[in-house]
């Protein structure tokens, strides 16, 4: 039954700028909102940070925001690279994890960057794991990445993650004790999506077992999930 509970977890909300937990990234979030509302004119932005810091959320949320405005936008992951859109009518192209690109794909991105710069329309939003100067990529491409805005995406602090977990639980209609949050941060995956999925599974298992949410109950769940 516990396995089924894990499989039946309700999906997390789609990434939106509104449901991004900003933490120390308030300036970055404000900048992206400014580009969407045409307050900001920047057309090239590169985000970098550790896995789980929220880069993918921001890229997907930005594309979703363009789409909601009936504008043309696309999200690509370099981990599954199969070619970049070269459509000059695109309003936004978001490319995640560019440091995963092989040599031919780096040339392709270099050409795309030059094309978009010359055409002067599309917003190009890129992400990688490190700042441009530390990327093990073509130097001419690295140079271009530094031409636009560069932002580090800071991971939430432990206190911010705890607050995010409590807010998520409250939105789902249950209360989560502080000790549960601390246990998850010590013994589980620390990225926010994984934490939220575990909370949802714990809520469903608690209801099915008619037992309160406690550390022993959480341990049972994590043992089956591991």
N, C-alpha and C positions, 0 to 999 in steps of 0.2 A: 504493500500500500504506500509506503514511504517513497518508493521509486516513482510511483504514479503521481504522487504529490509534487515531486520535483519536476516531472515532465509537464505537469499541468499549470505551472506557474504562469500567471498572467504576464504578458509582455510588458516591459517597461515603456513609459511614454516615449513617443518619437522625439529625437533630439530637436529642441527648439532653443532659440536664444533666451526665451522667457523661463525655461526650466533648467538653464545652466547655473550651477552654483558658483558665483564669481570668486569668492574668497579674495585673494590678492590680484585677481585679474579684472578688476572693475574697469580700469582704463582701456584694456583690450576690448572688453564687451561694449564699452561706450563707443570705441572707434568703429567696430563692426556695425553697430546700430547707425552710426553717422554715415557710413558708406551706403547703407541700405536706404537711408532717407535723403541721400544726396547732399548732406551737410559736409561730408568729407569727399575729397576728390581723388584720394589715393587709389591706384589701380593694381598695385602689386604688394602683397603682404605675405610674409613668411612667419609661421609659428613653429616654435620648437619647445620640447620638454620631454620629461620622462614618460614611459608608458603608463597609462591610467590617469594622466593629468587633465584630460578633457579635450585634446586637440581634435580627435575625430568627431566628438560631439559638436564642437564649434564649426567645423567644416560642413558637416551634414546639416546643422541648424541654419547656417548661412544660405546654403542651397535651398533649404525648405522655405526660408523667408523670401528669397527671390521668386520661387515658384508660386507662393501665395499671392504675390503681386502680379501674377500672370506674365512673369519674365522667364527667359530661357536660362536654365542653370543646370549644371551636371556635377555630380560627385564621382571621383575616381580614386581607387586605391592602388598605389604603386605595387602593393603586394600581389595584386592580381592584374598586372598590367597587360592590356591588350590593345593599346593604342589610345592616343589622346584625341579628343574632339577638336577639329581644326575649323569649325564653323565660326566665321567672323560675326555671325548674328548672335552668338552666345552673349548673355549679359554677365554670367559668372561661371568660372570653371574652378573647382576645388579639387586639388590633388593631394592625397594623404600619403605620408611615409615615403617621401621622394628619395630618401637615402637607400631604399630597396631597389632602385632602378639600376639595371645593368647598363653597360656602355652604350649600346644602340639606343636604348630608351632615354638616356641622358642627352644624347644628340637630339632626339625628338623633342624633349622638353626645352632644350636650348632654342630650337627653331620655333617652337610654339611661343616662347617668351618674346623672341624678336618680332614674330608676326603680330602678336597682340600689342606690343609697344608701338609698332608702326601704324596699326589700324586705330589705336586710341579709343577703344570702346569697352572691351571686356575687362571685368575685375578678375584677377588671378589670385587665388588664395591657396597657399602651399603649406605643407607641414613636414617636419623632420624631427629626428631625435636630438639633434645638437644644433648649436648656432652655425650659421653659414661657414664661418672660417674653419670650423672643425669637420666639415663634411668631406668624406673621402670620395669626391666626385670631380668631374671636369672643372678646371680652374675658371674657364670662361663662364660656365654656368654658375659657379659659386659667386663670381663677381657680380653677375646679374641679380642673384638673390639678395645681395647686399644693397642694391640700388633702391629697393622699396623699403617699406616699414618692416622691421623685425621685432617680434615680441616673444619673450619667454612665457610659456603657459605654466604657471606655478600650481603644483599639486596642492589640494586642500590640506590644511593642518589637521591634526587629530581632532581638535576641538570643533573645527568646521565640518569634518566628516560625521562626528557624533550629532551635531545639530542637523545635518542633512538627513541622517538616518531617522532621527526623531520626527522631523517634518514629514518624511516619506511615510512613516508608520501612522502618523496622525491623519495624513491625507487618505490612507487606506482604512482608517477607522479603528486602529488599535494602538495601544501604548507599548513602548519598548523601554525596559529598564536600562539605566546607564550601564550596569554590569554586563548586559548582553552586548551593547555597543563596544565596550572595551574588550570583551572576549573575542568578538569578530575581528577587531583590529589587531589582536595579538596572534590569532590562530587561523584566520581565513585570508582570502585574497583581499587586498586593501583597496583595489580600484572601486570606484563608486557603483558602477553597474552591477558588479558581483556582490557587493554588500547589499544592494537593494533587492536583488534576486533572492539572496539568502533570507532576508527579512520576510519577503512574500511567502517563501516556502515554509518558514517557521510559523507564520501566522496560520497558514492552511493546516499544517500539522497539529498545531495547538487546538484548532477548532475540531479537527477530526478526532483527536484523542480526548477532547474535553479536559485538557490539562492547561494550567497557566504557562505562560512563556517564562521558562527558567533556564539556567545554565545546563542542567541535566538534559532537558528537552532539546536544547540546541546541540549538545554533544551527540545525541542520538542521530539527529538530522545530518550533521557534518560527517559522522562515521559512515553513513550510507552513501553520502554524496562523494566521498573521497575514493 
